[in-house]
Amino acid sequence: MADYKTKQRELILEYLKNSDRPHVSAADIGARLREEGSVGLATIYRQLEKMVEAGLVRKYNLDGGACYQYVGGGEDCHEHFHLKCLGCGTLIHVDCDFLSELGPHILEHHGFLVDNSRTVMYGLCKRCREGGQ
């Protein structure tokens, strides 16, 4: 039975590594894996939580649910902020010199250490602002 659980974990990891979207929900994973065989949603959530604890996957708690990102391959997600579009739901990584100064400023002037990997700013992306949904 342990081999089956390992196979489920590998299927989930493979999906996360090869997804064309950097952030996916457990439902996204479930929909895809149902096409290839059966992996239940409860199992997916359980495996994702184990992967988060192991540092292979990062979890973002957003309005309306959580999404997951594979980071086990060396991708460092600690040094940038994220933007969540309220129109289309896209989660965007922002590597920006200006924003990178925000964390040190808040620490120095306000005594608060910001965890950029968990910082999400909400608004509208350019496409949604221009009505191109």
Stockholm file with secondary structure:
# STOCKHOLM 1.0

chainA/1-133         MADYKTKQRELILEYLKNSDRPHVSAADIGARLREEGSVGLATIYRQLEKMVEAGLVRKYNLDGGACYQYVGGGEDCHEHFHLKCLGCGTLIHVDCDFLSELGPHILEHHGFLVDNSRTVMYGLCKRCREGGQ
#=GR chainA/1-133 SS CHHHHHHHHHHHHHHHHHCSSSCBCHHHHHHHHHHHSCCCHHHHHHHHHHHHHHTSEEEEEETTEEEEEECTTSCCCSSCEEEEETTTCCEEEECCHHHHTHHHHHHHHHCCCCCGGGCEEEECCHHHHTTCC
#=GC SS_cons         CHHHHHHHHHHHHHHHHHCSSSCBCHHHHHHHHHHHSCCCHHHHHHHHHHHHHHTSEEEEEETTEEEEEECTTSCCCSSCEEEEETTTCCEEEECCHHHHTHHHHHHHHHCCCCCGGGCEEEECCHHHHTTCC
//
